[in-house]
């Protein structure tokens, strides 16, 4: 059980309620009556999806031998739970399958409540969960955007549909903030593991294009996240208070500066990886609060 719980990477699950929260706010702003039972189903399904992809990642990285080669950091390289307890591998795989099943059941509940509109989002989410470690990590551009798609449009718009039974342009707009920032989260976390990842056949952006191009993409995604907020305010789609979401993004600017200087120096890069996590979690949270207040 200890290995299973560690494989879920519990400290990182905090990102999920933040993204679900954006979806709840989007539903509320478009006039939906919030049924908190539905909100709990959406949150539970999203958390189980996050736990499932993490557990699958732990299992497949252990089976491929990758976990034994990575230079583990607080933000990358897995939990190491199966390296320490190899006998728990089957339990971790079963936990991945069980949490995936709960996610599917949550999607079934939404279908019963609001119809089949959630199905495309659900199917794409399941595909990302199941294929991320074993296949998506071998396709550089798909690997670059898959995390952001999952935590941005799928999670934010899926939550809105679970509560309101419809998709709106507002949810699509605000989902772009976690889309761009979560892409950056996983992109930077791949820097320390690129040699070990390449040895087992992975081919994500830091491997395929190198660190300089990866830094440029990081900067482009960060700029796109900031422009999403700025243009949303300029176009009267978001309240002026939404500009407060730009403040946490300064931590990502600090991260980019560190990545440019220390991309090849993992011990020095670690504090900037922490700042990256801070930006990714805090900016959507501030945006959600600003939308409610504004």
C-alpha positions as CSV (number, residue, x, y, z in Angstrom):
1,X,0.0,0.0,0.0
2,X,2.9,2.4,0.7
3,X,4.3,1.8,-2.7
4,X,0.9,2.3,-4.3
5,X,0.2,5.5,-2.5
6,X,3.7,6.8,-3.4
7,X,3.0,5.9,-7.1
8,X,0.1,8.3,-7.1
9,X,2.5,11.1,-6.4
10,X,0.0,12.7,-4.0
11,X,1.8,16.1,-3.6
12,X,1.3,16.8,-7.3
13,X,-2.4,16.0,-7.3
14,X,-3.1,19.6,-6.1
15,X,-3.1,20.7,-9.7
16,X,-6.3,18.7,-10.4
17,X,-8.7,20.6,-8.0
18,X,-7.3,23.9,-9.3
19,X,-8.2,23.0,-12.9
20,X,-11.5,21.5,-11.8
21,X,-12.2,24.7,-9.9
22,X,-11.8,26.7,-13.1
23,X,-14.4,24.5,-14.7
24,X,-16.8,25.0,-11.8
25,X,-16.3,28.8,-12.0
26,X,-16.9,28.7,-15.8
27,X,-20.2,26.8,-15.2
28,X,-21.3,29.3,-12.5
29,X,-20.5,32.3,-14.6
30,X,-22.6,31.1,-17.4
31,X,-25.6,30.8,-15.2
32,X,-25.7,27.1,-14.3
33,X,-27.1,26.0,-10.9
34,X,-24.2,24.3,-9.2
35,X,-25.1,20.8,-7.9
36,X,-22.3,20.0,-5.6
37,X,-22.8,16.3,-5.9
38,X,-22.1,16.6,-9.6
39,X,-19.0,18.8,-8.7
40,X,-17.7,16.0,-6.4
41,X,-18.2,13.5,-9.2
42,X,-16.2,15.7,-11.6
43,X,-13.5,16.2,-9.0
44,X,-13.3,12.5,-8.1
45,X,-13.1,11.4,-11.7
46,X,-10.4,14.0,-12.5
47,X,-8.4,13.0,-9.4
48,X,-8.6,9.3,-10.3
49,X,-7.5,10.1,-13.9
50,X,-4.5,12.0,-12.5
51,X,-3.7,9.1,-10.1
52,X,-4.1,6.6,-12.9
53,X,-1.7,8.2,-15.3
54,X,0.8,8.6,-12.5
55,X,0.5,4.9,-11.5
56,X,0.8,3.7,-15.1
57,X,3.9,5.9,-15.4
58,X,5.4,4.3,-12.3
59,X,4.7,0.8,-13.5
60,X,5.9,1.1,-17.1
61,X,9.0,3.1,-16.1
62,X,9.9,0.4,-13.7
63,X,9.3,-2.4,-16.2
64,X,11.4,-0.6,-18.9
65,X,14.3,-0.1,-16.4
66,X,14.1,3.6,-16.7
67,X,13.5,4.1,-12.9
68,X,16.9,2.5,-12.2
69,X,18.7,5.0,-14.5
70,X,17.1,8.4,-13.7
71,X,18.7,11.1,-11.6
72,X,15.7,11.6,-9.3
73,X,14.7,15.1,-8.3
74,X,11.7,16.3,-6.2
75,X,10.0,17.1,-9.4
76,X,11.1,14.4,-11.9
77,X,12.3,10.8,-12.2
78,X,9.2,9.2,-10.5
79,X,8.7,8.3,-6.9
80,X,11.2,5.4,-6.8
81,X,8.6,3.3,-5.0
82,X,9.0,0.2,-7.2
83,X,12.8,0.5,-7.3
84,X,12.6,0.0,-3.5
85,X,9.7,-2.5,-3.5
86,X,9.7,-4.4,-6.9
87,X,7.1,-6.9,-5.5
88,X,4.5,-4.1,-5.5
89,X,4.6,-3.7,-9.3
90,X,1.4,-5.7,-9.9
91,X,-0.4,-3.8,-7.1
92,X,0.6,-0.5,-8.7
93,X,-0.6,-1.7,-12.1
94,X,-3.9,-2.8,-10.5
95,X,-4.3,0.6,-8.8
96,X,-3.8,2.3,-12.2
97,X,-6.5,0.2,-13.7
98,X,-8.9,0.7,-10.7
99,X,-8.6,4.5,-10.7
100,X,-9.1,4.5,-14.5
101,X,-12.3,2.5,-14.0
102,X,-13.5,5.0,-11.5
103,X,-12.8,7.8,-14.0
104,X,-14.8,5.9,-16.6
105,X,-17.7,5.4,-14.1
106,X,-17.7,9.2,-13.4
107,X,-17.9,9.8,-17.1
108,X,-20.9,7.4,-17.3
109,X,-22.6,9.3,-14.5
110,X,-22.2,12.6,-16.5
111,X,-23.6,10.9,-19.6
112,X,-26.7,9.8,-17.6
113,X,-27.1,13.4,-16.2
114,X,-26.4,15.5,-19.3
115,X,-26.1,13.3,-22.4
116,X,-23.3,12.1,-24.7
117,X,-21.6,15.4,-25.2
118,X,-18.9,14.5,-22.7
119,X,-17.9,11.3,-24.6
120,X,-15.3,12.8,-27.0
121,X,-13.5,14.5,-24.0
122,X,-13.7,11.3,-22.0
123,X,-12.4,9.0,-24.8
124,X,-9.5,11.4,-25.5
125,X,-8.7,11.5,-21.8
126,X,-8.6,7.7,-21.5
127,X,-6.4,7.5,-24.5
128,X,-3.9,10.0,-23.0
129,X,-3.9,8.1,-19.6
130,X,-3.3,4.7,-21.2
131,X,-0.8,5.7,-23.9
132,X,1.2,8.6,-22.3
133,X,4.1,6.6,-20.9
134,X,4.5,3.9,-23.5
135,X,3.7,5.7,-26.7
136,X,3.1,9.4,-26.4
137,X,6.6,9.9,-25.0
138,X,8.0,8.7,-28.3
139,X,6.2,11.4,-30.3
140,X,7.8,14.7,-29.5
141,X,5.1,17.2,-30.5
142,X,2.2,15.0,-29.1
143,X,4.2,14.6,-25.9
144,X,4.6,18.4,-25.7
145,X,0.9,19.2,-25.7
146,X,-0.7,16.1,-24.2
147,X,-0.4,17.2,-20.6
148,X,-1.8,20.6,-21.3
149,X,-4.7,19.2,-23.3
150,X,-5.5,16.9,-20.4
151,X,-5.4,19.5,-17.6
152,X,-6.6,22.4,-19.7
153,X,-9.4,21.8,-22.2
154,X,-10.4,18.3,-21.1
155,X,-10.5,19.0,-17.4
156,X,-11.8,22.5,-17.4
157,X,-14.4,22.1,-20.2
158,X,-15.3,18.6,-19.0
159,X,-16.0,19.9,-15.5
160,X,-18.2,22.7,-17.0
161,X,-20.2,20.1,-19.0
162,X,-20.6,17.8,-15.9
163,X,-22.2,20.8,-14.1
164,X,-24.0,22.6,-16.9
165,X,-24.6,20.1,-19.7
166,X,-22.9,22.4,-22.2
167,X,-19.6,23.8,-23.5
168,X,-19.0,27.5,-23.7
169,X,-16.4,29.8,-25.2
170,X,-15.6,31.2,-21.8
171,X,-14.5,27.7,-20.5
172,X,-12.5,27.2,-23.7
173,X,-10.8,30.5,-23.2
174,X,-9.8,30.1,-19.6
175,X,-8.7,26.5,-20.2
176,X,-5.9,27.8,-22.3
177,X,-4.1,29.1,-19.2
178,X,-3.5,25.7,-17.7
179,X,-3.0,24.3,-21.2
180,X,0.1,26.4,-21.8
181,X,1.4,26.3,-18.3
182,X,1.0,22.6,-17.8
183,X,2.8,21.9,-21.1
184,X,5.7,23.9,-19.6
185,X,5.5,22.0,-16.3
186,X,6.1,18.6,-18.0
187,X,8.6,20.1,-20.6
188,X,10.9,21.4,-17.9
189,X,10.6,18.2,-15.8
190,X,12.0,16.3,-18.8
191,X,15.3,18.1,-18.7
192,X,17.0,16.0,-15.9
193,X,15.8,12.7,-17.4
194,X,16.7,13.2,-21.1
195,X,19.7,10.8,-21.3
196,X,17.9,8.1,-19.3
197,X,14.7,8.6,-21.4
198,X,16.6,8.4,-24.7
199,X,18.2,5.1,-23.5
200,X,14.8,3.4,-23.3
201,X,13.5,4.8,-26.5
202,X,11.7,8.0,-25.5
203,X,11.8,11.0,-27.8
204,X,10.3,14.0,-26.2
205,X,11.2,17.6,-27.2
206,X,14.4,18.0,-25.1
207,X,15.7,14.9,-26.7
208,X,14.5,15.6,-30.3
209,X,15.2,19.3,-30.5
210,X,17.7,20.0,-27.6
211,X,17.5,22.3,-24.6
212,X,17.8,25.6,-26.5
213,X,14.8,24.9,-28.5
214,X,13.0,23.6,-25.4
215,X,13.7,26.9,-23.6
216,X,12.3,28.8,-26.6
217,X,9.1,26.7,-26.5
218,X,8.9,27.3,-22.8
219,X,9.1,31.0,-23.4
220,X,6.5,30.8,-26.2
221,X,4.0,28.9,-24.0
222,X,4.5,31.3,-21.1
223,X,3.9,34.3,-23.4
224,X,0.8,32.6,-24.8
225,X,-0.6,32.0,-21.3
226,X,-0.1,35.7,-20.5
227,X,-1.6,36.8,-23.8
228,X,-4.7,34.6,-23.1
229,X,-5.4,36.6,-20.0
230,X,-4.4,40.0,-21.4
231,X,-6.5,39.6,-24.6
232,X,-9.4,38.2,-22.6
233,X,-9.5,41.3,-20.5
234,X,-9.0,43.6,-23.5
235,X,-11.9,41.9,-25.3
236,X,-14.2,42.2,-22.3
237,X,-14.3,38.4,-22.0
238,X,-12.6,38.5,-18.6
239,X,-12.8,41.0,-15.7
240,X,-9.9,43.4,-15.1
241,X,-9.1,41.5,-11.9
242,X,-8.1,38.5,-14.1
243,X,-4.8,40.4,-14.8
244,X,-3.8,39.4,-11.2
245,X,-3.2,35.9,-12.7
246,X,-0.1,37.4,-14.5
247,X,1.6,37.9,-11.1
248,X,2.3,34.2,-10.4
249,X,3.5,33.9,-13.9
250,X,6.5,36.0,-12.9
251,X,7.7,32.8,-11.2
252,X,7.7,31.2,-14.6
253,X,9.8,34.1,-16.0
254,X,12.3,33.4,-13.2
255,X,12.1,29.7,-14.2
256,X,12.9,30.5,-17.8
257,X,15.9,32.5,-16.7
258,X,17.2,29.6,-14.6
259,X,16.5,27.1,-17.4
260,X,18.6,29.1,-19.9
261,X,21.5,29.3,-17.4
262,X,21.3,25.9,-15.7
263,X,19.6,23.5,-18.2
264,X,22.6,21.1,-18.0
265,X,23.3,21.7,-14.2
266,X,20.5,19.7,-12.6
267,X,21.3,20.5,-8.9
268,X,21.1,24.3,-9.8
269,X,18.0,23.8,-11.9
270,X,16.0,22.2,-9.1
271,X,14.9,25.5,-7.4
272,X,13.7,26.8,-10.8
273,X,11.7,23.6,-11.3
274,X,10.0,24.4,-7.9
275,X,9.2,27.9,-9.1
276,X,7.7,26.4,-12.2
277,X,5.4,24.3,-10.1
278,X,4.4,27.4,-8.1
279,X,3.5,29.3,-11.3
280,X,1.5,26.4,-12.8
281,X,-0.6,25.8,-9.7
282,X,-1.0,29.4,-8.6
283,X,-1.9,31.2,-11.8
284,X,-5.0,29.2,-12.6
285,X,-6.0,29.5,-8.9
286,X,-5.7,33.2,-8.9
287,X,-7.6,33.4,-12.2
288,X,-10.5,31.4,-10.7
289,X,-10.7,33.7,-7.7
290,X,-10.5,36.8,-9.9
291,X,-13.3,35.5,-12.1
292,X,-15.5,35.0,-9.1
293,X,-14.7,38.3,-7.4
294,X,-14.7,40.3,-10.7
